[in-house]
Amino acid sequence: MLTAFGATVLTFMMLMYALERRHRGFVLAFACGCALSSAYGFLAGTWPFGVVEAIWTAIALQRYVAGGEEVERS
């Protein structure tokens, strides 16, 4: 069950990362994916992965709050 959760979360996170340039909302979705991925890391007992994903969550949230200036518009 935990493995399926992890695979689903990582797939979602990577898809949202790929779509970030299309709309600012995908940056927020990526942040949510990172947070879920961090939770997976801690639940799986791989705390370094959980910590790194928590950092990515903070970075993505900062990008979202800043208005996505660094996200290129097509």
PDB file of N, H, CA, C and O in Angstrom:
ATOM      1  N   MET A   1       0.820  -1.199   0.000  1.00  0.00           N
ATOM      2  CA  MET A   1       0.000   0.000   0.000  1.00  0.00           C
ATOM      3  C   MET A   1       0.865   1.264   0.000  1.00  0.00           C
ATOM      4  O   MET A   1       0.609   2.209  -0.747  1.00  0.00           O
ATOM      5  N   LEU A   2       1.891   1.261   0.851  1.00  0.00           N
ATOM      6  H   LEU A   2       2.100   0.493   1.458  1.00  0.00           H
ATOM      7  CA  LEU A   2       2.773   2.420   0.935  1.00  0.00           C
ATOM      8  C   LEU A   2       3.535   2.631  -0.373  1.00  0.00           C
ATOM      9  O   LEU A   2       3.742   3.767  -0.799  1.00  0.00           O
ATOM     10  N   THR A   3       3.949   1.534  -1.006  1.00  0.00           N
ATOM     11  H   THR A   3       3.781   0.611  -0.659  1.00  0.00           H
ATOM     12  CA  THR A   3       4.662   1.632  -2.279  1.00  0.00           C
ATOM     13  C   THR A   3       3.766   2.226  -3.360  1.00  0.00           C
ATOM     14  O   THR A   3       4.219   3.056  -4.149  1.00  0.00           O
ATOM     15  N   ALA A   4       2.515   1.816  -3.405  1.00  0.00           N
ATOM     16  H   ALA A   4       2.147   1.142  -2.764  1.00  0.00           H
ATOM     17  CA  ALA A   4       1.575   2.360  -4.385  1.00  0.00           C
ATOM     18  C   ALA A   4       1.357   3.853  -4.143  1.00  0.00           C
ATOM     19  O   ALA A   4       1.294   4.637  -5.090  1.00  0.00           O
ATOM     20  N   PHE A   5       1.242   4.243  -2.871  1.00  0.00           N
ATOM     21  H   PHE A   5       1.293   3.606  -2.101  1.00  0.00           H
ATOM     22  CA  PHE A   5       1.111   5.660  -2.526  1.00  0.00           C
ATOM     23  C   PHE A   5       2.326   6.433  -3.031  1.00  0.00           C
ATOM     24  O   PHE A   5       2.185   7.482  -3.658  1.00  0.00           O
ATOM     25  N   GLY A   6       3.513   5.911  -2.757  1.00  0.00           N
ATOM     26  H   GLY A   6       3.628   5.059  -2.247  1.00  0.00           H
ATOM     27  CA  GLY A   6       4.741   6.579  -3.180  1.00  0.00           C
ATOM     28  C   GLY A   6       4.839   6.714  -4.685  1.00  0.00           C
ATOM     29  O   GLY A   6       5.198   7.778  -5.189  1.00  0.00           O
ATOM     30  N   ALA A   7       4.530   5.665  -5.402  1.00  0.00           N
ATOM     31  H   ALA A   7       4.239   4.801  -4.993  1.00  0.00           H
ATOM     32  CA  ALA A   7       4.587   5.713  -6.861  1.00  0.00           C
ATOM     33  C   ALA A   7       3.585   6.713  -7.426  1.00  0.00           C
ATOM     34  O   ALA A   7       3.894   7.450  -8.363  1.00  0.00           O
ATOM     35  N   THR A   8       2.401   6.734  -6.860  1.00  0.00           N
ATOM     36  H   THR A   8       2.151   6.135  -6.099  1.00  0.00           H
ATOM     37  CA  THR A   8       1.362   7.667  -7.309  1.00  0.00           C
ATOM     38  C   THR A   8       1.769   9.108  -7.049  1.00  0.00           C
ATOM     39  O   THR A   8       1.635   9.972  -7.916  1.00  0.00           O
ATOM     40  N   VAL A   9       2.266   9.355  -5.845  1.00  0.00           N
ATOM     41  H   VAL A   9       2.375   8.654  -5.141  1.00  0.00           H
ATOM     42  CA  VAL A   9       2.664  10.714  -5.462  1.00  0.00           C
ATOM     43  C   VAL A   9       3.821  11.208  -6.325  1.00  0.00           C
ATOM     44  O   VAL A   9       3.804  12.348  -6.790  1.00  0.00           O
ATOM     45  N   LEU A  10       4.815  10.367  -6.541  1.00  0.00           N
ATOM     46  H   LEU A  10       4.829   9.441  -6.164  1.00  0.00           H
ATOM     47  CA  LEU A  10       5.960  10.788  -7.350  1.00  0.00           C
ATOM     48  C   LEU A  10       5.562  11.025  -8.806  1.00  0.00           C
ATOM     49  O   LEU A  10       6.070  11.947  -9.444  1.00  0.00           O
ATOM     50  N   THR A  11       4.663  10.204  -9.330  1.00  0.00           N
ATOM     51  H   THR A  11       4.250   9.456  -8.812  1.00  0.00           H
ATOM     52  CA  THR A  11       4.167  10.420 -10.693  1.00  0.00           C
ATOM     53  C   THR A  11       3.430  11.748 -10.790  1.00  0.00           C
ATOM     54  O   THR A  11       3.640  12.514 -11.730  1.00  0.00           O
ATOM     55  N   PHE A  12       2.561  12.020  -9.809  1.00  0.00           N
ATOM     56  H   PHE A  12       2.391  11.398  -9.045  1.00  0.00           H
ATOM     57  CA  PHE A  12       1.829  13.287  -9.778  1.00  0.00           C
ATOM     58  C   PHE A  12       2.794  14.467  -9.704  1.00  0.00           C
ATOM     59  O   PHE A  12       2.646  15.443 -10.440  1.00  0.00           O
ATOM     60  N   MET A  13       3.785  14.376  -8.812  1.00  0.00           N
ATOM     61  H   MET A  13       3.905  13.584  -8.214  1.00  0.00           H
ATOM     62  CA  MET A  13       4.736  15.458  -8.628  1.00  0.00           C
ATOM     63  C   MET A  13       5.490  15.751  -9.928  1.00  0.00           C
ATOM     64  O   MET A  13       5.636  16.911 -10.312  1.00  0.00           O
ATOM     65  N   MET A  14       5.962  14.720 -10.596  1.00  0.00           N
ATOM     66  H   MET A  14       5.844  13.777 -10.284  1.00  0.00           H
ATOM     67  CA  MET A  14       6.704  14.919 -11.835  1.00  0.00           C
ATOM     68  C   MET A  14       5.817  15.487 -12.953  1.00  0.00           C
ATOM     69  O   MET A  14       6.272  16.310 -13.747  1.00  0.00           O
ATOM     70  N   LEU A  15       4.561  15.054 -13.014  1.00  0.00           N
ATOM     71  H   LEU A  15       4.191  14.386 -12.368  1.00  0.00           H
ATOM     72  CA  LEU A  15       3.635  15.589 -14.004  1.00  0.00           C
ATOM     73  C   LEU A  15       3.379  17.076 -13.761  1.00  0.00           C
ATOM     74  O   LEU A  15       3.361  17.870 -14.702  1.00  0.00           O
ATOM     75  N   MET A  16       3.183  17.448 -12.503  1.00  0.00           N
ATOM     76  H   MET A  16       3.197  16.803 -11.739  1.00  0.00           H
ATOM     77  CA  MET A  16       2.944  18.860 -12.183  1.00  0.00           C
ATOM     78  C   MET A  16       4.187  19.704 -12.494  1.00  0.00           C
ATOM     79  O   MET A  16       4.076  20.842 -12.948  1.00  0.00           O
ATOM     80  N   TYR A  17       5.360  19.137 -12.245  1.00  0.00           N
ATOM     81  H   TYR A  17       5.451  18.213 -11.876  1.00  0.00           H
ATOM     82  CA  TYR A  17       6.602  19.847 -12.581  1.00  0.00           C
ATOM     83  C   TYR A  17       6.678  20.091 -14.087  1.00  0.00           C
ATOM     84  O   TYR A  17       7.065  21.175 -14.524  1.00  0.00           O
ATOM     85  N   ALA A  18       6.314  19.095 -14.868  1.00  0.00           N
ATOM     86  H   ALA A  18       6.001  18.215 -14.512  1.00  0.00           H
ATOM     87  CA  ALA A  18       6.347  19.228 -16.325  1.00  0.00           C
ATOM     88  C   ALA A  18       5.347  20.264 -16.832  1.00  0.00           C
ATOM     89  O   ALA A  18       5.563  20.879 -17.876  1.00  0.00           O
ATOM     90  N   LEU A  19       4.251  20.458 -16.093  1.00  0.00           N
ATOM     91  H   LEU A  19       4.075  19.958 -15.245  1.00  0.00           H
ATOM     92  CA  LEU A  19       3.198  21.383 -16.525  1.00  0.00           C
ATOM     93  C   LEU A  19       3.335  22.786 -15.934  1.00  0.00           C
ATOM     94  O   LEU A  19       2.527  23.659 -16.249  1.00  0.00           O
ATOM     95  N   GLU A  20       4.331  23.022 -15.093  1.00  0.00           N
ATOM     96  H   GLU A  20       4.988  22.313 -14.838  1.00  0.00           H
ATOM     97  CA  GLU A  20       4.475  24.313 -14.409  1.00  0.00           C
ATOM     98  C   GLU A  20       4.457  25.513 -15.353  1.00  0.00           C
ATOM     99  O   GLU A  20       3.917  26.563 -15.005  1.00  0.00           O
ATOM    100  N   ARG A  21       5.026  25.372 -16.513  1.00  0.00           N
ATOM    101  H   ARG A  21       5.465  24.519 -16.796  1.00  0.00           H
ATOM    102  CA  ARG A  21       5.120  26.511 -17.438  1.00  0.00           C
ATOM    103  C   ARG A  21       3.775  26.868 -18.065  1.00  0.00           C
ATOM    104  O   ARG A  21       3.634  27.937 -18.659  1.00  0.00           O
ATOM    105  N   ARG A  22       2.801  25.995 -17.941  1.00  0.00           N
ATOM    106  H   ARG A  22       2.916  25.126 -17.458  1.00  0.00           H
ATOM    107  CA  ARG A  22       1.496  26.251 -18.563  1.00  0.00           C
ATOM    108  C   ARG A  22       0.602  27.157 -17.733  1.00  0.00           C
ATOM    109  O   ARG A  22      -0.165  27.949 -18.282  1.00  0.00           O
ATOM    110  N   HIS A  23       0.696  27.044 -16.408  1.00  0.00           N
ATOM    111  H   HIS A  23       1.319  26.401 -15.962  1.00  0.00           H
ATOM    112  CA  HIS A  23      -0.158  27.851 -15.541  1.00  0.00           C
ATOM    113  C   HIS A  23       0.427  27.880 -14.142  1.00  0.00           C
ATOM    114  O   HIS A  23       0.994  26.892 -13.676  1.00  0.00           O
ATOM    115  N   ARG A  24       0.288  28.993 -13.491  1.00  0.00           N
ATOM    116  H   ARG A  24      -0.173  29.795 -13.870  1.00  0.00           H
ATOM    117  CA  ARG A  24       0.808  29.184 -12.144  1.00  0.00           C
ATOM    118  C   ARG A  24       0.245  28.177 -11.146  1.00  0.00           C
ATOM    119  O   ARG A  24       0.923  27.818 -10.183  1.00  0.00           O
ATOM    120  N   GLY A  25      -0.975  27.724 -11.362  1.00  0.00           N
ATOM    121  H   GLY A  25      -1.525  28.016 -12.143  1.00  0.00           H
ATOM    122  CA  GLY A  25      -1.611  26.757 -10.477  1.00  0.00           C
ATOM    123  C   GLY A  25      -0.851  25.434 -10.398  1.00  0.00           C
ATOM    124  O   GLY A  25      -0.919  24.730  -9.391  1.00  0.00           O
ATOM    125  N   PHE A  26      -0.132  25.105 -11.462  1.00  0.00           N
ATOM    126  H   PHE A  26      -0.077  25.677 -12.281  1.00  0.00           H
ATOM    127  CA  PHE A  26       0.652  23.871 -11.444  1.00  0.00           C
ATOM    128  C   PHE A  26       1.837  23.962 -10.484  1.00  0.00           C
ATOM    129  O   PHE A  26       2.325  22.942  -9.997  1.00  0.00           O
ATOM    130  N   VAL A  27       2.299  25.186 -10.215  1.00  0.00           N
ATOM    131  H   VAL A  27       1.903  26.014 -10.611  1.00  0.00           H
ATOM    132  CA  VAL A  27       3.369  25.370  -9.226  1.00  0.00           C
ATOM    133  C   VAL A  27       2.839  24.983  -7.838  1.00  0.00           C
ATOM    134  O   VAL A  27       3.524  24.313  -7.065  1.00  0.00           O
ATOM    135  N   LEU A  28       1.623  25.411  -7.542  1.00  0.00           N
ATOM    136  H   LEU A  28       1.067  25.955  -8.170  1.00  0.00           H
ATOM    137  CA  LEU A  28       1.005  25.046  -6.266  1.00  0.00           C
ATOM    138  C   LEU A  28       0.743  23.542  -6.203  1.00  0.00           C
ATOM    139  O   LEU A  28       0.948  22.918  -5.161  1.00  0.00           O
ATOM    140  N   ALA A  29       0.297  22.966  -7.300  1.00  0.00           N
ATOM    141  H   ALA A  29       0.130  23.473  -8.146  1.00  0.00           H
ATOM    142  CA  ALA A  29       0.071  21.519  -7.342  1.00  0.00           C
ATOM    143  C   ALA A  29       1.388  20.769  -7.161  1.00  0.00           C
ATOM    144  O   ALA A  29       1.424  19.728  -6.505  1.00  0.00           O
ATOM    145  N   PHE A  30       2.469  21.292  -7.740  1.00  0.00           N
ATOM    146  H   PHE A  30       2.440  22.138  -8.273  1.00  0.00           H
ATOM    147  CA  PHE A  30       3.785  20.685  -7.551  1.00  0.00           C
ATOM    148  C   PHE A  30       4.181  20.739  -6.083  1.00  0.00           C
ATOM    149  O   PHE A  30       4.724  19.771  -5.549  1.00  0.00           O
ATOM    150  N   ALA A  31       3.913  21.866  -5.428  1.00  0.00           N
ATOM    151  H   ALA A  31       3.473  22.652  -5.861  1.00  0.00           H
ATOM    152  CA  ALA A  31       4.213  21.996  -3.993  1.00  0.00           C
ATOM    153  C   ALA A  31       3.442  20.954  -3.189  1.00  0.00           C
ATOM    154  O   ALA A  31       3.986  20.357  -2.260  1.00  0.00           O
ATOM    155  N   CYS A  32       2.183  20.736  -3.541  1.00  0.00           N
ATOM    156  H   CYS A  32       1.741  21.221  -4.296  1.00  0.00           H
ATOM    157  CA  CYS A  32       1.383  19.709  -2.853  1.00  0.00           C
ATOM    158  C   CYS A  32       1.973  18.321  -3.104  1.00  0.00           C
ATOM    159  O   CYS A  32       2.038  17.493  -2.195  1.00  0.00           O
ATOM    160  N   GLY A  33       2.397  18.078  -4.329  1.00  0.00           N
ATOM    161  H   GLY A  33       2.345  18.750  -5.068  1.00  0.00           H
ATOM    162  CA  GLY A  33       3.033  16.799  -4.647  1.00  0.00           C
ATOM    163  C   GLY A  33       4.315  16.596  -3.848  1.00  0.00           C
ATOM    164  O   GLY A  33       4.592  15.492  -3.378  1.00  0.00           O
ATOM    165  N   CYS A  34       5.092  17.660  -3.697  1.00  0.00           N
ATOM    166  H   CYS A  34       4.866  18.557  -4.079  1.00  0.00           H
ATOM    167  CA  CYS A  34       6.320  17.578  -2.902  1.00  0.00           C
ATOM    168  C   CYS A  34       6.005  17.285  -1.439  1.00  0.00           C
ATOM    169  O   CYS A  34       6.695  16.491  -0.799  1.00  0.00           O
ATOM    170  N   ALA A  35       4.960  17.927  -0.911  1.00  0.00           N
ATOM    171  H   ALA A  35       4.400  18.572  -1.431  1.00  0.00           H
ATOM    172  CA  ALA A  35       4.570  17.692   0.483  1.00  0.00           C
ATOM    173  C   ALA A  35       4.134  16.244   0.679  1.00  0.00           C
ATOM    174  O   ALA A  35       4.503  15.611   1.668  1.00  0.00           O
ATOM    175  N   LEU A  36       3.355  15.723  -0.253  1.00  0.00           N
ATOM    176  H   LEU A  36       3.055  16.237  -1.056  1.00  0.00           H
ATOM    177  CA  LEU A  36       2.933  14.327  -0.166  1.00  0.00           C
ATOM    178  C   LEU A  36       4.120  13.384  -0.315  1.00  0.00           C
ATOM    179  O   LEU A  36       4.190  12.348   0.347  1.00  0.00           O
ATOM    180  N   SER A  37       5.047  13.749  -1.188  1.00  0.00           N
ATOM    181  H   SER A  37       4.990  14.590  -1.726  1.00  0.00           H
ATOM    182  CA  SER A  37       6.247  12.947  -1.362  1.00  0.00           C
ATOM    183  C   SER A  37       7.102  12.959  -0.097  1.00  0.00           C
ATOM    184  O   SER A  37       7.701  11.947   0.266  1.00  0.00           O
ATOM    185  N   SER A  38       7.152  14.099   0.563  1.00  0.00           N
ATOM    186  H   SER A  38       6.665  14.921   0.268  1.00  0.00           H
ATOM    187  CA  SER A  38       7.866  14.192   1.834  1.00  0.00           C
ATOM    188  C   SER A  38       7.226  13.284   2.879  1.00  0.00           C
ATOM    189  O   SER A  38       7.918  12.581   3.615  1.00  0.00           O
ATOM    190  N   ALA A  39       5.909  13.309   2.933  1.00  0.00           N
ATOM    191  H   ALA A  39       5.347  13.881   2.335  1.00  0.00           H
ATOM    192  CA  ALA A  39       5.193  12.436   3.866  1.00  0.00           C
ATOM    193  C   ALA A  39       5.509  10.972   3.566  1.00  0.00           C
ATOM    194  O   ALA A  39       5.724  10.179   4.483  1.00  0.00           O
ATOM    195  N   TYR A  40       5.536  10.619   2.290  1.00  0.00           N
ATOM    196  H   TYR A  40       5.361  11.263   1.545  1.00  0.00           H
ATOM    197  CA  TYR A  40       5.888   9.255   1.902  1.00  0.00           C
ATOM    198  C   TYR A  40       7.286   8.894   2.405  1.00  0.00           C
ATOM    199  O   TYR A  40       7.499   7.805   2.939  1.00  0.00           O
ATOM    200  N   GLY A  41       8.233   9.812   2.233  1.00  0.00           N
ATOM    201  H   GLY A  41       8.061  10.697   1.800  1.00  0.00           H
ATOM    202  CA  GLY A  41       9.594   9.554   2.677  1.00  0.00           C
ATOM    203  C   GLY A  41       9.673   9.262   4.165  1.00  0.00           C
ATOM    204  O   GLY A  41      10.357   8.331   4.590  1.00  0.00           O
ATOM    205  N   PHE A  42       8.969  10.061   4.950  1.00  0.00           N
ATOM    206  H   PHE A  42       8.414  10.817   4.604  1.00  0.00           H
ATOM    207  CA  PHE A  42       8.982   9.834   6.394  1.00  0.00           C
ATOM    208  C   PHE A  42       8.252   8.541   6.762  1.00  0.00           C
ATOM    209  O   PHE A  42       8.708   7.798   7.631  1.00  0.00           O
ATOM    210  N   LEU A  43       7.125   8.269   6.108  1.00  0.00           N
ATOM    211  H   LEU A  43       6.754   8.872   5.402  1.00  0.00           H
ATOM    212  CA  LEU A  43       6.385   7.037   6.386  1.00  0.00           C
ATOM    213  C   LEU A  43       7.186   5.791   6.001  1.00  0.00           C
ATOM    214  O   LEU A  43       7.072   4.750   6.648  1.00  0.00           O
ATOM    215  N   ALA A  44       7.990   5.902   4.955  1.00  0.00           N
ATOM    216  H   ALA A  44       8.082   6.748   4.429  1.00  0.00           H
ATOM    217  CA  ALA A  44       8.787   4.772   4.499  1.00  0.00           C
ATOM    218  C   ALA A  44      10.077   4.611   5.313  1.00  0.00           C
ATOM    219  O   ALA A  44      10.814   3.641   5.138  1.00  0.00           O
ATOM    220  N   GLY A  45      10.334   5.565   6.196  1.00  0.00           N
ATOM    221  H   GLY A  45       9.735   6.352   6.339  1.00  0.00           H
ATOM    222  CA  GLY A  45      11.527   5.488   7.027  1.00  0.00           C
ATOM    223  C   GLY A  45      12.781   6.020   6.357  1.00  0.00           C
ATOM    224  O   GLY A  45      13.890   5.795   6.841  1.00  0.00           O
ATOM    225  N   THR A  46      12.613   6.721   5.251  1.00  0.00           N
ATOM    226  H   THR A  46      11.712   6.904   4.858  1.00  0.00           H
ATOM    227  CA  THR A  46      13.751   7.320   4.558  1.00  0.00           C
ATOM    228  C   THR A  46      13.733   8.817   4.812  1.00  0.00           C
ATOM    229  O   THR A  46      13.402   9.612   3.932  1.00  0.00           O
ATOM    230  N   TRP A  47      14.098   9.185   6.037  1.00  0.00           N
ATOM    231  H   TRP A  47      14.367   8.540   6.752  1.00  0.00           H
ATOM    232  CA  TRP A  47      13.984  10.586   6.442  1.00  0.00           C
ATOM    233  C   TRP A  47      14.801  11.549   5.593  1.00  0.00           C
ATOM    234  O   TRP A  47      14.356  12.683   5.418  1.00  0.00           O
ATOM    235  N   PRO A  48      15.982  11.180   5.044  1.00  0.00           N
ATOM    236  CA  PRO A  48      16.674  12.161   4.185  1.00  0.00           C
ATOM    237  C   PRO A  48      15.826  12.563   2.970  1.00  0.00           C
ATOM    238  O   PRO A  48      15.803  13.728   2.572  1.00  0.00           O
ATOM    239  N   PHE A  49      15.134  11.582   2.394  1.00  0.00           N
ATOM    240  H   PHE A  49      15.153  10.636   2.717  1.00  0.00           H
ATOM    241  CA  PHE A  49      14.237  11.871   1.269  1.00  0.00           C
ATOM    242  C   PHE A  49      13.102  12.789   1.730  1.00  0.00           C
ATOM    243  O   PHE A  49      12.745  13.739   1.033  1.00  0.00           O
ATOM    244  N   GLY A  50      12.543  12.502   2.895  1.00  0.00           N
ATOM    245  H   GLY A  50      12.833  11.730   3.460  1.00  0.00           H
ATOM    246  CA  GLY A  50      11.475  13.339   3.438  1.00  0.00           C
ATOM    247  C   GLY A  50      11.915  14.763   3.662  1.00  0.00           C
ATOM    248  O   GLY A  50      11.163  15.697   3.382  1.00  0.00           O
ATOM    249  N   VAL A  51      13.132  14.948   4.167  1.00  0.00           N
ATOM    250  H   VAL A  51      13.743  14.189   4.395  1.00  0.00           H
ATOM    251  CA  VAL A  51      13.661  16.297   4.420  1.00  0.00           C
ATOM    252  C   VAL A  51      13.863  17.051   3.111  1.00  0.00           C
ATOM    253  O   VAL A  51      13.481  18.216   2.999  1.00  0.00           O
ATOM    254  N   VAL A  52      14.461  16.392   2.122  1.00  0.00           N
ATOM    255  H   VAL A  52      14.771  15.446   2.213  1.00  0.00           H
ATOM    256  CA  VAL A  52      14.701  17.045   0.832  1.00  0.00           C
ATOM    257  C   VAL A  52      13.380  17.444   0.177  1.00  0.00           C
ATOM    258  O   VAL A  52      13.266  18.540  -0.372  1.00  0.00           O
ATOM    259  N   GLU A  53      12.405  16.581   0.230  1.00  0.00           N
ATOM    260  H   GLU A  53      12.497  15.690   0.675  1.00  0.00           H
ATOM    261  CA  GLU A  53      11.104  16.909  -0.366  1.00  0.00           C
ATOM    262  C   GLU A  53      10.407  18.034   0.403  1.00  0.00           C
ATOM    263  O   GLU A  53       9.687  18.833  -0.195  1.00  0.00           O
ATOM    264  N   ALA A  54      10.610  18.103   1.706  1.00  0.00           N
ATOM    265  H   ALA A  54      11.195  17.454   2.192  1.00  0.00           H
ATOM    266  CA  ALA A  54      10.051  19.216   2.494  1.00  0.00           C
ATOM    267  C   ALA A  54      10.690  20.534   2.051  1.00  0.00           C
ATOM    268  O   ALA A  54      10.014  21.559   1.966  1.00  0.00           O
ATOM    269  N   ILE A  55      11.980  20.503   1.772  1.00  0.00           N
ATOM    270  H   ILE A  55      12.529  19.670   1.841  1.00  0.00           H
ATOM    271  CA  ILE A  55      12.663  21.710   1.278  1.00  0.00           C
ATOM    272  C   ILE A  55      12.105  22.113  -0.081  1.00  0.00           C
ATOM    273  O   ILE A  55      11.855  23.294  -0.326  1.00  0.00           O
ATOM    274  N   TRP A  56      11.905  21.128  -0.974  1.00  0.00           N
ATOM    275  H   TRP A  56      12.107  20.169  -0.775  1.00  0.00           H
ATOM    276  CA  TRP A  56      11.313  21.428  -2.284  1.00  0.00           C
ATOM    277  C   TRP A  56       9.899  21.997  -2.138  1.00  0.00           C
ATOM    278  O   TRP A  56       9.484  22.853  -2.919  1.00  0.00           O
ATOM    279  N   THR A  57       9.164  21.514  -1.132  1.00  0.00           N
ATOM    280  H   THR A  57       9.501  20.819  -0.497  1.00  0.00           H
ATOM    281  CA  THR A  57       7.829  22.055  -0.873  1.00  0.00           C
ATOM    282  C   THR A  57       7.923  23.541  -0.564  1.00  0.00           C
ATOM    283  O   THR A  57       7.174  24.345  -1.119  1.00  0.00           O
ATOM    284  N   ALA A  58       8.848  23.906   0.327  1.00  0.00           N
ATOM    285  H   ALA A  58       9.456  23.252   0.778  1.00  0.00           H
ATOM    286  CA  ALA A  58       9.014  25.311   0.705  1.00  0.00           C
ATOM    287  C   ALA A  58       9.427  26.167  -0.492  1.00  0.00           C
ATOM    288  O   ALA A  58       8.937  27.284  -0.657  1.00  0.00           O
ATOM    289  N   ILE A  59      10.327  25.644  -1.324  1.00  0.00           N
ATOM    290  H   ILE A  59      10.725  24.736  -1.190  1.00  0.00           H
ATOM    291  CA  ILE A  59      10.766  26.387  -2.511  1.00  0.00           C
ATOM    292  C   ILE A  59       9.599  26.611  -3.470  1.00  0.00           C
ATOM    293  O   ILE A  59       9.415  27.716  -3.981  1.00  0.00           O
ATOM    294  N   ALA A  60       8.814  25.564  -3.714  1.00  0.00           N
ATOM    295  H   ALA A  60       8.964  24.666  -3.299  1.00  0.00           H
ATOM    296  CA  ALA A  60       7.683  25.681  -4.634  1.00  0.00           C
ATOM    297  C   ALA A  60       6.622  26.636  -4.086  1.00  0.00           C
ATOM    298  O   ALA A  60       6.039  27.415  -4.840  1.00  0.00           O
ATOM    299  N   LEU A  61       6.371  26.578  -2.785  1.00  0.00           N
ATOM    300  H   LEU A  61       6.845  25.945  -2.172  1.00  0.00           H
ATOM    301  CA  LEU A  61       5.402  27.505  -2.190  1.00  0.00           C
ATOM    302  C   LEU A  61       5.887  28.951  -2.293  1.00  0.00           C
ATOM    303  O   LEU A  61       5.092  29.859  -2.539  1.00  0.00           O
ATOM    304  N   GLN A  62       7.174  29.159  -2.109  1.00  0.00           N
ATOM    305  H   GLN A  62       7.819  28.421  -1.910  1.00  0.00           H
ATOM    306  CA  GLN A  62       7.722  30.502  -2.244  1.00  0.00           C
ATOM    307  C   GLN A  62       7.551  31.004  -3.675  1.00  0.00           C
ATOM    308  O   GLN A  62       7.203  32.165  -3.893  1.00  0.00           O
ATOM    309  N   ARG A  63       7.798  30.123  -4.652  1.00  0.00           N
ATOM    310  H   ARG A  63       8.081  29.181  -4.475  1.00  0.00           H
ATOM    311  CA  ARG A  63       7.615  30.498  -6.055  1.00  0.00           C
ATOM    312  C   ARG A  63       6.153  30.837  -6.345  1.00  0.00           C
ATOM    313  O   ARG A  63       5.860  31.783  -7.077  1.00  0.00           O
ATOM    314  N   TYR A  64       5.241  30.056  -5.763  1.00  0.00           N
ATOM    315  H   TYR A  64       5.480  29.288  -5.168  1.00  0.00           H
ATOM    316  CA  TYR A  64       3.817  30.309  -5.977  1.00  0.00           C
ATOM    317  C   TYR A  64       3.407  31.651  -5.369  1.00  0.00           C
ATOM    318  O   TYR A  64       2.725  32.449  -6.012  1.00  0.00           O
ATOM    319  N   VAL A  65       3.825  31.891  -4.137  1.00  0.00           N
ATOM    320  H   VAL A  65       4.379  31.243  -3.615  1.00  0.00           H
ATOM    321  CA  VAL A  65       3.466  33.137  -3.440  1.00  0.00           C
ATOM    322  C   VAL A  65       4.067  34.344  -4.151  1.00  0.00           C
ATOM    323  O   VAL A  65       3.442  35.403  -4.220  1.00  0.00           O
ATOM    324  N   ALA A  66       5.272  34.186  -4.676  1.00  0.00           N
ATOM    325  H   ALA A  66       5.780  33.326  -4.620  1.00  0.00           H
ATOM    326  CA  ALA A  66       5.940  35.288  -5.377  1.00  0.00           C
ATOM    327  C   ALA A  66       5.235  35.635  -6.685  1.00  0.00           C
ATOM    328  O   ALA A  66       5.537  36.657  -7.301  1.00  0.00           O
ATOM    329  N   GLY A  67       4.316  34.807  -7.102  1.00  0.00           N
ATOM    330  H   GLY A  67       4.071  33.977  -6.601  1.00  0.00           H
ATOM    331  CA  GLY A  67       3.558  35.101  -8.309  1.00  0.00           C
ATOM    332  C   GLY A  67       4.051  34.392  -9.540  1.00  0.00           C
ATOM    333  O   GLY A  67       3.561  34.638 -10.642  1.00  0.00           O
ATOM    334  N   GLY A  68       5.007  33.522  -9.368  1.00  0.00           N
ATOM    335  H   GLY A  68       5.406  33.323  -8.473  1.00  0.00           H
ATOM    336  CA  GLY A  68       5.496  32.739 -10.494  1.00  0.00           C
ATOM    337  C   GLY A  68       6.255  33.557 -11.515  1.00  0.00           C
ATOM    338  O   GLY A  68       6.259  33.219 -12.699  1.00  0.00           O
ATOM    339  N   GLU A  69       6.917  34.661 -11.067  1.00  0.00           N
ATOM    340  H   GLU A  69       6.913  34.936 -10.105  1.00  0.00           H
ATOM    341  CA  GLU A  69       7.653  35.481 -12.019  1.00  0.00           C
ATOM    342  C   GLU A  69       8.682  34.692 -12.799  1.00  0.00           C
ATOM    343  O   GLU A  69       8.912  34.952 -13.980  1.00  0.00           O
ATOM    344  N   GLU A  70       9.323  33.695 -12.116  1.00  0.00           N
ATOM    345  H   GLU A  70       9.136  33.484 -11.156  1.00  0.00           H
ATOM    346  CA  GLU A  70      10.354  32.946 -12.805  1.00  0.00           C
ATOM    347  C   GLU A  70       9.789  31.829 -13.687  1.00  0.00           C
ATOM    348  O   GLU A  70      10.545  31.172 -14.403  1.00  0.00           O
ATOM    349  N   VAL A  71       8.481  31.607 -13.646  1.00  0.00           N
ATOM    350  H   VAL A  71       7.867  32.141 -13.065  1.00  0.00           H
ATOM    351  CA  VAL A  71       7.854  30.637 -14.532  1.00  0.00           C
ATOM    352  C   VAL A  71       7.574  31.338 -15.855  1.00  0.00           C
ATOM    353  O   VAL A  71       6.823  32.313 -15.901  1.00  0.00           O
ATOM    354  N   GLU A  72       8.175  30.843 -16.923  1.00  0.00           N
ATOM    355  H   GLU A  72       8.785  30.052 -16.885  1.00  0.00           H
ATOM    356  CA  GLU A  72       8.014  31.468 -18.231  1.00  0.00           C
ATOM    357  C   GLU A  72       6.600  31.260 -18.750  1.00  0.00           C
ATOM    358  O   GLU A  72       6.002  30.201 -18.557  1.00  0.00           O
ATOM    359  N   ARG A  73       6.084  32.267 -19.398  1.00  0.00           N
ATOM    360  H   ARG A  73       6.570  33.128 -19.554  1.00  0.00           H
ATOM    361  CA  ARG A  73       4.763  32.187 -20.018  1.00  0.00           C
ATOM    362  C   ARG A  73       4.924  31.840 -21.494  1.00  0.00           C
ATOM    363  O   ARG A  73       5.760  32.414 -22.192  1.00  0.00           O
ATOM    364  N   SER A  74       4.130  30.915 -21.947  1.00  0.00           N
ATOM    365  H   SER A  74       3.451  30.449 -21.380  1.00  0.00           H
ATOM    366  CA  SER A  74       4.198  30.533 -23.372  1.00  0.00           C
ATOM    367  C   SER A  74       3.233  31.362 -24.171  1.00  0.00           C
ATOM    368  O   SER A  74       3.137  31.197 -25.387  1.00  0.00           O
TER     369      SER A  74
END
